[in-house]
């Protein structure tokens, strides 16, 4: 998306200045489907009536850093519809918020209990 700015500047507009920063590539993260965290998350999701799907996430998340740089096992699990996540028309049913809170509590309780 830098090309239009470059063209405008090259036309002699001294007031227009643009910078392009090339970001490093984003890398995929991975966790084994039978890892302890995945099993704990599945159990917690089932406890609130949610049927979790184990698979891949078709987008970018902070899991890239938590998994690849910090070696913290990470799962992506939450309420709502992925098709509208982080969009202008995103909605999450109130009942799913309560279920998600209980699910996250169960995950933390399992992970933090010795």
Backbone torsions as a table, in degrees:
resi	resn	phi	psi	omega
1	UNK	NA	9.9	-179.5
2	UNK	-86.3	-20.8	-174.2
3	UNK	-58.5	-45.5	179.0
4	UNK	-57.9	-40.7	179.4
5	UNK	-63.3	-41.4	-179.5
6	UNK	-63.2	-42.7	179.0
7	UNK	-63.3	-43.0	-178.8
8	UNK	-63.7	-41.5	180.0
9	UNK	-66.7	-37.6	-178.6
10	UNK	-69.6	-15.5	177.1
11	UNK	-80.9	0.4	174.3
12	UNK	96.6	24.1	177.8
13	UNK	-86.5	100.8	-176.2
14	UNK	-69.6	-21.9	-178.3
15	UNK	-82.2	-14.1	-176.5
16	UNK	-98.0	125.6	179.3
17	UNK	-133.5	136.5	178.8
18	UNK	-137.0	149.5	175.9
19	UNK	-128.7	144.5	175.3
20	UNK	-120.1	124.8	175.8
21	UNK	-108.2	122.0	177.9
22	UNK	-84.5	117.0	-179.9
23	UNK	-83.3	150.7	176.6
24	UNK	-65.5	159.0	179.9
25	UNK	-66.4	155.3	175.8
26	UNK	-93.7	138.2	-177.7
27	UNK	-111.6	147.4	177.8
28	UNK	-70.7	153.9	173.3
29	UNK	-116.0	160.0	-175.2
30	UNK	-146.2	140.4	173.0
31	UNK	-137.6	138.6	-179.6
32	UNK	-62.2	138.8	-179.1
33	UNK	-62.6	-25.0	180.0
34	UNK	-104.9	19.9	179.3
35	UNK	-68.9	156.4	179.8
36	UNK	-55.7	-41.1	-178.9
37	UNK	-65.5	-40.3	178.3
38	UNK	-64.0	-43.2	178.7
39	UNK	-63.3	-41.4	178.2
40	UNK	-63.5	-44.6	-179.7
41	UNK	-64.8	-40.1	177.7
42	UNK	-62.0	-45.8	-179.8
43	UNK	-62.1	-43.0	179.0
44	UNK	-64.5	-42.0	179.1
45	UNK	-64.0	-43.9	178.8
46	UNK	-62.9	-32.0	-178.8
47	UNK	-66.3	-20.1	177.6
48	UNK	-108.0	11.8	176.3
49	UNK	84.3	14.9	179.4
50	UNK	-100.0	131.8	-179.8
51	UNK	-97.8	95.3	-175.5
52	UNK	-71.4	147.5	177.3
53	UNK	-106.7	121.8	177.6
54	UNK	-89.5	124.6	-178.5
55	UNK	-176.8	-144.9	-179.7
56	UNK	-111.3	160.3	177.7
57	UNK	-107.6	122.8	-173.5
58	UNK	-85.1	47.0	-179.9
59	UNK	-165.5	-175.0	-178.4
60	UNK	-100.1	141.5	175.4
61	UNK	-140.9	173.2	176.0
62	UNK	-68.4	-6.3	177.5
63	UNK	-58.7	-27.1	176.9
64	UNK	-53.8	-43.0	-177.5
65	UNK	-85.7	-40.8	-178.0
66	UNK	-64.9	-37.1	-179.2
67	UNK	-83.2	-54.6	-170.9
68	UNK	-76.2	-34.7	-175.9
69	UNK	-102.7	-32.2	-176.9
70	UNK	-105.4	-7.9	-179.8
71	UNK	58.5	37.4	176.7
72	UNK	-102.2	116.5	177.8
73	UNK	-56.4	137.6	-173.8
74	UNK	-139.5	136.3	172.3
75	UNK	-121.8	155.4	177.3
76	UNK	-111.0	116.2	-173.3
77	UNK	-154.8	122.2	-179.6
78	UNK	-166.2	172.2	-178.3
79	UNK	-78.5	170.1	175.4
80	UNK	90.3	-171.5	-177.1
81	UNK	-111.9	122.6	-178.5
82	UNK	-57.7	-29.1	-178.3
83	UNK	-64.4	-24.7	-179.8
84	UNK	-116.2	8.5	-178.2
85	UNK	-62.2	134.0	177.4
86	UNK	59.1	28.0	178.2
87	UNK	-112.0	166.9	-178.2
88	UNK	-60.3	-30.5	-177.6
89	UNK	-102.7	24.5	-179.4
90	UNK	-66.3	133.5	174.8
91	UNK	-137.7	147.7	175.1
92	UNK	-135.1	121.0	177.7
93	UNK	-57.8	138.7	-177.6
94	UNK	-55.6	-40.0	-179.3
95	UNK	-61.8	-31.6	178.5
96	UNK	-71.4	-28.6	177.1
97	UNK	-65.0	-44.1	177.3
98	UNK	-63.3	-42.5	178.3
99	UNK	-62.8	-41.0	-179.7
100	UNK	-64.9	-41.9	178.6
101	UNK	-59.8	-44.4	178.8
102	UNK	-64.6	-42.0	-179.6
103	UNK	-62.0	-45.9	179.5
104	UNK	-64.5	-38.2	176.8
105	UNK	-60.0	-46.1	-179.3
106	UNK	-62.9	-40.0	178.6
107	UNK	-63.2	-48.1	179.8
108	UNK	-63.3	-41.4	179.3
109	UNK	-60.2	-43.4	-180.0
110	UNK	-68.1	-42.9	-176.7
111	UNK	-70.2	-37.9	-174.7
112	UNK	-90.8	-9.8	179.0
113	UNK	-85.4	123.6	-178.4
114	UNK	-68.5	NA	NA
